[in-house]
Amino acid sequence: MKRTALGLIALLTLTGTLMADGAAAYKKCAACHGAQGEKAALGKSKIMNTMTKDEIVVSLKGYKDGTYGGAMKGLMKGQVAAMSEADMTAVAELIGK
């Protein structure tokens, strides 16, 4: 029983460490998209907090691989280049509806 409890604690600790922090990942986005994703970045983007979580993840992945975006495609590709899928999902969970 003691081993099981210790194993569970270790697993929960490791899982928590591996989970992305949406607020930390979103920090650099807030300058253009607003603190709550309420702004059209540079007057050109969709308003993030009106998008579903899935739409946000699809758009971020698309920006990263170059398959998504209009006028801001090049700029956004650089912004999301270092984001992991876990980061993208965490941002979507934080901002999306």
The first five atom37 places (N, CA, C, CB, O) and aatype in JSON, in Angstrom:
{
  "aatype": [12, 11, 1, 16, 0, 10, 7, 10, 9, 0, 10, 10, 16, 10, 16, 7, 16, 10, 12, 0, 3, 7, 0, 0, 0, 18, 11, 11, 4, 0, 0, 4, 8, 7, 0, 5, 7, 6, 11, 0, 0, 10, 7, 11, 15, 11, 9, 12, 2, 16, 12, 16, 11, 3, 6, 9, 19, 19, 15, 10, 11, 7, 18, 11, 3, 7, 16, 18, 7, 7, 0, 12, 11, 7, 10, 12, 11, 7, 5, 19, 0, 0, 12, 15, 6, 0, 3, 12, 16, 0, 19, 0, 6, 10, 9, 7, 11],
  "atom_mask": [
    [1, 1, 1, 1, 1],
    [1, 1, 1, 1, 1],
    [1, 1, 1, 1, 1],
    [1, 1, 1, 1, 1],
    [1, 1, 1, 1, 1],
    [1, 1, 1, 1, 1],
    [1, 1, 1, 0, 1],
    [1, 1, 1, 1, 1],
    [1, 1, 1, 1, 1],
    [1, 1, 1, 1, 1],
    [1, 1, 1, 1, 1],
    [1, 1, 1, 1, 1],
    [1, 1, 1, 1, 1],
    [1, 1, 1, 1, 1],
    [1, 1, 1, 1, 1],
    [1, 1, 1, 0, 1],
    [1, 1, 1, 1, 1],
    [1, 1, 1, 1, 1],
    [1, 1, 1, 1, 1],
    [1, 1, 1, 1, 1],
    [1, 1, 1, 1, 1],
    [1, 1, 1, 0, 1],
    [1, 1, 1, 1, 1],
    [1, 1, 1, 1, 1],
    [1, 1, 1, 1, 1],
    [1, 1, 1, 1, 1],
    [1, 1, 1, 1, 1],
    [1, 1, 1, 1, 1],
    [1, 1, 1, 1, 1],
    [1, 1, 1, 1, 1],
    [1, 1, 1, 1, 1],
    [1, 1, 1, 1, 1],
    [1, 1, 1, 1, 1],
    [1, 1, 1, 0, 1],
    [1, 1, 1, 1, 1],
    [1, 1, 1, 1, 1],
    [1, 1, 1, 0, 1],
    [1, 1, 1, 1, 1],
    [1, 1, 1, 1, 1],
    [1, 1, 1, 1, 1],
    [1, 1, 1, 1, 1],
    [1, 1, 1, 1, 1],
    [1, 1, 1, 0, 1],
    [1, 1, 1, 1, 1],
    [1, 1, 1, 1, 1],
    [1, 1, 1, 1, 1],
    [1, 1, 1, 1, 1],
    [1, 1, 1, 1, 1],
    [1, 1, 1, 1, 1],
    [1, 1, 1, 1, 1],
    [1, 1, 1, 1, 1],
    [1, 1, 1, 1, 1],
    [1, 1, 1, 1, 1],
    [1, 1, 1, 1, 1],
    [1, 1, 1, 1, 1],
    [1, 1, 1, 1, 1],
    [1, 1, 1, 1, 1],
    [1, 1, 1, 1, 1],
    [1, 1, 1, 1, 1],
    [1, 1, 1, 1, 1],
    [1, 1, 1, 1, 1],
    [1, 1, 1, 0, 1],
    [1, 1, 1, 1, 1],
    [1, 1, 1, 1, 1],
    [1, 1, 1, 1, 1],
    [1, 1, 1, 0, 1],
    [1, 1, 1, 1, 1],
    [1, 1, 1, 1, 1],
    [1, 1, 1, 0, 1],
    [1, 1, 1, 0, 1],
    [1, 1, 1, 1, 1],
    [1, 1, 1, 1, 1],
    [1, 1, 1, 1, 1],
    [1, 1, 1, 0, 1],
    [1, 1, 1, 1, 1],
    [1, 1, 1, 1, 1],
    [1, 1, 1, 1, 1],
    [1, 1, 1, 0, 1],
    [1, 1, 1, 1, 1],
    [1, 1, 1, 1, 1],
    [1, 1, 1, 1, 1],
    [1, 1, 1, 1, 1],
    [1, 1, 1, 1, 1],
    [1, 1, 1, 1, 1],
    [1, 1, 1, 1, 1],
    [1, 1, 1, 1, 1],
    [1, 1, 1, 1, 1],
    [1, 1, 1, 1, 1],
    [1, 1, 1, 1, 1],
    [1, 1, 1, 1, 1],
    [1, 1, 1, 1, 1],
    [1, 1, 1, 1, 1],
    [1, 1, 1, 1, 1],
    [1, 1, 1, 1, 1],
    [1, 1, 1, 1, 1],
    [1, 1, 1, 0, 1],
    [1, 1, 1, 1, 1]
  ],
  "atom_positions": [
    [[0.82, -1.19, 0.0], [0.0, 0.0, 0.0], [0.87, 1.26, 0.0], [-0.93, 0.0, 1.21], [0.58, 2.23, -0.7]],
    [[1.94, 1.23, 0.8], [2.83, 2.38, 0.88], [3.47, 2.66, -0.48], [3.9, 2.15, 1.93], [3.58, 3.82, -0.88]],
    [[3.9, 1.62, -1.17], [4.52, 1.78, -2.49], [3.53, 2.38, -3.48], [5.03, 0.44, -3.01], [3.9, 3.24, -4.28]],
    [[2.31, 1.93, -3.44], [1.29, 2.44, -4.36], [1.07, 3.92, -4.14], [-0.04, 1.68, -4.18], [0.99, 4.68, -5.11]],
    [[0.98, 4.35, -2.9], [0.77, 5.76, -2.59], [1.96, 6.59, -3.05], [0.53, 5.96, -1.09], [1.78, 7.66, -3.63]],
    [[3.16, 6.1, -2.8], [4.36, 6.83, -3.23], [4.44, 6.9, -4.75], [5.62, 6.17, -2.66], [4.82, 7.93, -5.31]],
    [[4.09, 5.8, -5.41], [4.1, 5.78, -6.87], [3.09, 6.76, -7.44], [0.0, 0.0, 0.0], [3.37, 7.44, -8.42]],
    [[1.92, 6.82, -6.82], [0.89, 7.76, -7.27], [1.33, 9.2, -7.09], [-0.43, 7.51, -6.52], [1.13, 10.03, -7.97]],
    [[1.94, 9.49, -5.96], [2.45, 10.84, -5.71], [3.52, 11.2, -6.74], [3.02, 10.95, -4.28], [3.53, 12.31, -7.27]],
    [[4.42, 10.28, -7.02], [5.47, 10.54, -8.01], [4.87, 10.76, -9.39], [6.46, 9.37, -8.06], [5.3, 11.66, -10.11]],
    [[3.87, 9.96, -9.75], [3.22, 10.11, -11.05], [2.51, 11.45, -11.17], [2.22, 8.98, -11.28], [2.62, 12.12, -12.2]],
    [[1.79, 11.84, -10.14], [1.1, 13.13, -10.16], [2.09, 14.29, -10.23], [0.21, 13.28, -8.93], [1.84, 15.28, -10.92]],
    [[3.18, 14.17, -9.53], [4.21, 15.21, -9.57], [4.81, 15.31, -10.97], [5.31, 14.93, -8.54], [4.96, 16.41, -11.5]],
    [[5.15, 14.18, -11.56], [5.72, 14.16, -12.9], [4.72, 14.69, -13.92], [6.16, 12.74, -13.27], [5.09, 15.48, -14.79]],
    [[3.47, 14.28, -13.82], [2.45, 14.74, -14.76], [2.28, 16.25, -14.66], [1.11, 14.03, -14.49], [2.18, 16.93, -15.68]],
    [[2.25, 16.76, -13.45], [2.12, 18.21, -13.25], [3.29, 18.97, -13.84], [0.0, 0.0, 0.0], [3.12, 20.07, -14.35]],
    [[4.47, 18.38, -13.77], [5.66, 19.01, -14.31], [5.61, 19.06, -15.84], [6.91, 18.28, -13.85], [6.07, 20.02, -16.45]],
    [[5.04, 18.03, -16.44], [5.01, 17.95, -17.89], [3.88, 18.78, -18.51], [4.87, 16.51, -18.32], [3.92, 19.09, -19.7]],
    [[2.89, 19.12, -17.72], [1.77, 19.89, -18.25], [2.2, 21.32, -18.55], [0.59, 19.87, -17.27], [2.94, 21.93, -17.77]],
    [[1.74, 21.83, -19.66], [2.09, 23.2, -20.04], [1.29, 24.2, -19.22], [1.85, 23.43, -21.55], [0.17, 23.9, -18.79]],
    [[1.85, 25.35, -19.01], [1.2, 26.43, -18.27], [0.64, 27.4, -19.3], [2.21, 27.14, -17.29], [1.39, 28.12, -19.96]],
    [[-0.68, 27.43, -19.44], [-1.33, 28.28, -20.43], [-1.02, 29.75, -20.26], [0.0, 0.0, 0.0], [-0.78, 30.46, -21.23]],
    [[-1.04, 30.21, -19.0], [-0.77, 31.63, -18.75], [0.65, 32.0, -19.15], [-1.0, 31.96, -17.27], [0.88, 33.06, -19.73]],
    [[1.6, 31.13, -18.85], [3.0, 31.39, -19.22], [3.16, 31.36, -20.74], [3.95, 30.36, -18.56], [3.84, 32.2, -21.32]],
    [[2.53, 30.38, -21.38], [2.64, 30.26, -22.84], [1.96, 31.43, -23.55], [2.03, 28.95, -23.32], [2.4, 31.84, -24.62]],
    [[0.89, 31.96, -22.96], [0.12, 33.04, -23.58], [0.77, 34.42, -23.37], [-1.29, 33.06, -23.02], [0.43, 35.37, -24.06]],
    [[1.68, 34.52, -22.43], [2.26, 35.82, -22.06], [2.7, 36.66, -23.26], [3.44, 35.6, -21.14], [2.37, 37.84, -23.34]],
    [[3.45, 36.06, -24.19], [3.94, 36.85, -25.32], [2.82, 37.17, -26.31], [5.07, 36.09, -26.03], [2.96, 38.09, -27.12]],
    [[1.73, 36.43, -26.27], [0.59, 36.67, -27.17], [-0.2, 37.9, -26.74], [-0.33, 35.44, -27.21], [-0.77, 38.62, -27.56]],
    [[-0.23, 38.13, -25.42], [-1.08, 39.16, -24.84], [-0.75, 40.56, -25.35], [-0.96, 39.14, -23.34], [-1.64, 41.42, -25.4]],
    [[0.48, 40.82, -25.71], [0.85, 42.15, -26.19], [0.02, 42.57, -27.4], [2.34, 42.18, -26.55], [-0.34, 43.74, -27.52]],
    [[-0.29, 41.64, -28.27], [-1.07, 41.96, -29.47], [-2.54, 41.52, -29.35], [-0.44, 41.3, -30.68], [-3.43, 42.19, -29.87]],
    [[-2.78, 40.4, -28.68], [-4.13, 39.82, -28.62], [-4.92, 40.24, -27.39], [-4.03, 38.34, -28.66], [-6.1, 39.92, -27.28]],
    [[-4.29, 40.96, -26.45], [-4.96, 41.39, -25.23], [-4.83, 40.36, -24.12], [0.0, 0.0, 0.0], [-4.57, 39.19, -24.38]],
    [[-5.01, 40.81, -22.89], [-4.82, 39.96, -21.72], [-5.74, 38.74, -21.71], [-5.04, 40.76, -20.46], [-5.38, 37.69, -21.18]],
    [[-6.92, 38.89, -22.29], [-7.89, 37.79, -22.32], [-8.22, 37.34, -23.73], [-9.17, 38.22, -21.61], [-9.23, 36.69, -23.96]],
    [[-7.36, 37.69, -24.7], [-7.61, 37.32, -26.09], [-8.75, 38.12, -26.71], [0.0, 0.0, 0.0], [-9.41, 37.65, -27.64]],
    [[-8.97, 39.33, -26.21], [-10.12, 40.14, -26.6], [-9.85, 41.11, -27.76], [-10.59, 40.92, -25.42], [-10.78, 41.79, -28.19]],
    [[-8.64, 41.18, -28.26], [-8.29, 42.14, -29.31], [-7.99, 41.45, -30.64], [-7.08, 42.96, -28.88], [-7.51, 40.32, -30.68]],
    [[-8.29, 42.16, -31.71], [-7.84, 41.74, -33.03], [-6.4, 42.24, -33.15], [-8.78, 42.32, -34.2], [-6.18, 43.44, -33.24]],
    [[-5.45, 41.34, -33.16], [-4.04, 41.72, -33.18], [-3.73, 42.58, -34.39], [-3.14, 40.48, -33.17], [-4.0, 42.2, -35.53]],
    [[-3.16, 43.74, -34.13], [-2.81, 44.71, -35.16], [-4.01, 45.02, -36.07], [-1.65, 44.19, -36.0], [-3.85, 45.41, -37.23]],
    [[-5.21, 44.85, -35.52], [-6.44, 45.12, -36.26], [-6.73, 44.14, -37.38], [0.0, 0.0, 0.0], [-7.6, 44.4, -38.21]],
    [[-6.02, 43.0, -37.42], [-6.13, 42.08, -38.55], [-6.57, 40.67, -38.18], [-4.83, 42.01, -39.25], [-7.11, 39.96, -39.03]],
    [[-6.36, 40.25, -36.96], [-6.61, 38.84, -36.62], [-8.04, 38.62, -36.15], [-5.63, 38.39, -35.53], [-8.8, 39.56, -35.91]],
    [[-8.38, 37.34, -36.04], [-9.62, 36.98, -35.37], [-9.45, 37.3, -33.9], [-9.98, 35.45, -35.6], [-8.32, 37.37, -33.4]],
    [[-10.54, 37.48, -33.21], [-10.49, 37.7, -31.78], [-10.46, 36.33, -31.11], [-11.71, 38.58, -31.27], [-11.42, 35.56, -31.21]],
    [[-9.37, 36.04, -30.44], [-9.13, 34.69, -29.93], [-10.19, 34.2, -28.96], [-7.8, 34.65, -29.26], [-10.57, 33.03, -29.0]],
    [[-10.69, 35.08, -28.09], [-11.62, 34.59, -27.07], [-13.02, 34.33, -27.62], [-11.69, 35.57, -25.93], [-13.92, 33.93, -26.87]],
    [[-13.22, 34.56, -28.91], [-14.48, 34.17, -29.55], [-14.33, 32.85, -30.31], [-14.95, 35.28, -30.52], [-15.31, 32.31, -30.83]],
    [[-13.12, 32.34, -30.36], [-12.83, 31.09, -31.06], [-12.99, 29.91, -30.09], [-11.39, 31.11, -31.65], [-12.82, 30.05, -28.88]],
    [[-13.32, 28.75, -30.65], [-13.37, 27.55, -29.81], [-11.94, 27.11, -29.51], [-14.16, 26.4, -30.51], [-10.99, 27.54, -30.16]],
    [[-11.82, 26.26, -28.52], [-10.5, 25.73, -28.17], [-9.89, 24.99, -29.36], [-10.6, 24.78, -26.95], [-8.7, 25.13, -29.64]],
    [[-10.72, 24.21, -30.05], [-10.22, 23.48, -31.23], [-9.76, 24.43, -32.32], [-11.3, 22.56, -31.78], [-8.73, 24.19, -32.95]],
    [[-10.5, 25.51, -32.56], [-10.09, 26.49, -33.58], [-8.75, 27.12, -33.24], [-11.16, 27.58, -33.73], [-7.92, 27.35, -34.12]],
    [[-8.54, 27.39, -31.97], [-7.27, 27.99, -31.56], [-6.12, 27.02, -31.8], [-7.31, 28.4, -30.07], [-5.09, 27.41, -32.34]],
    [[-6.3, 25.78, -31.4], [-5.23, 24.78, -31.6], [-4.95, 24.59, -33.08], [-5.63, 23.42, -30.95], [-3.79, 24.56, -33.48]],
    [[-5.99, 24.48, -33.9], [-5.81, 24.31, -35.36], [-5.06, 25.5, -35.94], [-7.18, 24.14, -36.07], [-4.15, 25.33, -36.75]],
    [[-5.43, 26.7, -35.53], [-4.76, 27.88, -36.08], [-3.3, 27.95, -35.64], [-5.49, 29.16, -35.66], [-2.43, 28.25, -36.45]],
    [[-3.03, 27.67, -34.37], [-1.64, 27.71, -33.9], [-0.77, 26.66, -34.59], [-1.59, 27.5, -32.39], [0.35, 26.95, -35.0]],
    [[-1.3, 25.44, -34.72], [-0.56, 24.4, -35.44], [-0.34, 24.81, -36.89], [-1.31, 23.04, -35.37], [0.74, 24.6, -37.45]],
    [[-1.36, 25.38, -37.5], [-1.24, 25.83, -38.88], [-0.23, 26.95, -39.07], [0.0, 0.0, 0.0], [0.52, 26.95, -40.04]],
    [[-0.22, 27.89, -38.14], [0.8, 28.94, -38.2], [2.19, 28.32, -38.1], [0.59, 29.98, -37.08], [3.11, 28.7, -38.82]],
    [[2.33, 27.35, -37.19], [3.64, 26.73, -36.98], [4.13, 26.0, -38.22], [3.58, 25.77, -35.8], [5.3, 26.08, -38.57]],
    [[3.22, 25.27, -38.89], [3.66, 24.5, -40.06], [3.46, 25.26, -41.38], [2.92, 23.18, -40.12], [3.74, 24.73, -42.46]],
    [[2.97, 26.5, -41.3], [2.85, 27.34, -42.49], [1.62, 27.12, -43.34], [0.0, 0.0, 0.0], [1.55, 27.61, -44.47]],
    [[0.63, 26.36, -42.82], [-0.56, 26.05, -43.61], [-1.76, 26.93, -43.27], [-0.93, 24.61, -43.41], [-2.83, 26.74, -43.83]],
    [[-1.6, 27.89, -42.37], [-2.73, 28.69, -41.91], [-2.33, 30.15, -41.88], [-3.21, 28.22, -40.53], [-1.18, 30.49, -41.6]],
    [[-3.28, 31.01, -42.17], [-3.07, 32.43, -41.95], [-3.13, 33.27, -43.2], [0.0, 0.0, 0.0], [-2.97, 32.78, -44.32]],
    [[-3.37, 34.51, -42.97], [-3.45, 35.48, -44.04], [-2.28, 36.45, -43.93], [0.0, 0.0, 0.0], [-1.12, 36.06, -44.01]],
    [[-2.63, 37.71, -43.75], [-1.64, 38.78, -43.74], [-0.55, 38.61, -42.67], [-2.33, 40.09, -43.54], [0.58, 39.05, -42.86]],
    [[-0.9, 37.97, -41.57], [0.05, 37.85, -40.46], [0.74, 36.48, -40.41], [-0.67, 38.1, -39.15], [1.39, 36.14, -39.42]],
    [[0.6, 35.71, -41.46], [1.13, 34.34, -41.49], [2.63, 34.29, -41.16], [0.89, 33.72, -42.85], [3.05, 33.49, -40.33]],
    [[3.4, 35.12, -41.81], [4.85, 35.12, -41.59], [5.22, 35.52, -40.18], [0.0, 0.0, 0.0], [6.09, 34.9, -39.56]],
    [[4.58, 36.54, -39.66], [4.85, 37.01, -38.31], [4.48, 35.93, -37.29], [4.08, 38.31, -38.02], [5.24, 35.66, -36.36]],
    [[3.31, 35.33, -37.47], [2.84, 34.33, -36.51], [3.67, 33.05, -36.55], [1.39, 34.0, -36.79], [3.84, 32.4, -35.52]],
    [[4.18, 32.69, -37.7], [5.02, 31.48, -37.79], [6.2, 31.6, -36.82], [5.54, 31.27, -39.25], [6.54, 30.64, -36.14]],
    [[6.8, 32.76, -36.77], [7.9, 32.99, -35.84], [7.45, 33.02, -34.39], [0.0, 0.0, 0.0], [8.19, 32.58, -33.5]],
    [[6.26, 33.52, -34.14], [5.75, 33.61, -32.77], [5.46, 32.24, -32.17], [4.5, 34.46, -32.74], [5.65, 32.04, -30.97]],
    [[4.99, 31.31, -32.99], [4.61, 29.99, -32.47], [5.68, 28.93, -32.68], [3.32, 29.54, -33.12], [5.5, 27.78, -32.28]],
    [[6.78, 29.28, -33.29], [7.82, 28.3, -33.63], [8.28, 27.46, -32.44], [9.02, 29.01, -34.23], [8.53, 26.27, -32.59]],
    [[8.4, 28.05, -31.28], [8.89, 27.33, -30.11], [7.78, 26.69, -29.28], [9.7, 28.25, -29.25], [8.06, 26.03, -28.28]],
    [[6.53, 26.89, -29.68], [5.42, 26.32, -28.91], [5.26, 24.83, -29.17], [4.11, 27.05, -29.23], [5.31, 24.39, -30.32]],
    [[5.09, 24.07, -28.11], [4.79, 22.64, -28.24], [3.28, 22.48, -28.4], [5.32, 21.83, -26.99], [2.52, 23.43, -28.2]],
    [[2.85, 21.28, -28.75], [1.4, 21.02, -28.82], [0.77, 21.21, -27.45], [1.13, 19.59, -29.33], [-0.36, 21.69, -27.35]],
    [[1.48, 20.85, -26.4], [0.97, 21.04, -25.04], [0.78, 22.53, -24.74], [1.92, 20.4, -24.01], [-0.2, 22.91, -24.11]],
    [[1.71, 23.37, -25.19], [1.58, 24.81, -25.02], [0.35, 25.32, -25.76], [2.84, 25.54, -25.53], [-0.42, 26.12, -25.22]],
    [[0.17, 24.86, -26.98], [-0.96, 25.3, -27.8], [-2.28, 24.91, -27.15], [-0.87, 24.7, -29.21], [-3.22, 25.71, -27.11]],
    [[-2.35, 23.7, -26.64], [-3.56, 23.23, -25.98], [-3.81, 24.02, -24.7], [-3.45, 21.73, -25.68], [-4.95, 24.35, -24.39]],
    [[-2.76, 24.31, -23.97], [-2.9, 25.08, -22.72], [-3.4, 26.49, -23.0], [-1.56, 25.13, -21.98], [-4.22, 27.01, -22.25]],
    [[-2.9, 27.11, -24.06], [-3.37, 28.44, -24.45], [-4.84, 28.37, -24.85], [-2.52, 29.02, -25.62], [-5.63, 29.23, -24.46]],
    [[-5.2, 27.36, -25.62], [-6.6, 27.19, -26.04], [-7.51, 26.99, -24.83], [-6.74, 26.0, -27.0], [-8.62, 27.53, -24.8]],
    [[-7.07, 26.23, -23.85], [-7.85, 26.01, -22.65], [-8.03, 27.31, -21.87], [-7.19, 24.95, -21.77], [-9.08, 27.54, -21.28]],
    [[-7.01, 28.14, -21.87], [-7.04, 29.4, -21.15], [-7.94, 30.42, -21.84], [-5.63, 29.96, -21.0], [-8.7, 31.11, -21.16]],
    [[-7.86, 30.54, -23.15], [-8.51, 31.63, -23.88], [-9.79, 31.21, -24.61], [-7.54, 32.2, -24.86], [-10.74, 31.98, -24.69]],
    [[-9.81, 29.99, -25.15], [-10.93, 29.57, -26.0], [-12.22, 29.35, -25.25], [0.0, 0.0, 0.0], [-12.26, 29.25, -24.02]],
    [[-13.28, 29.26, -26.04], [-14.59, 29.0, -25.41], [-15.02, 27.58, -25.64], [-15.65, 29.95, -25.94], [-16.09, 27.18, -25.18]]
  ]
}
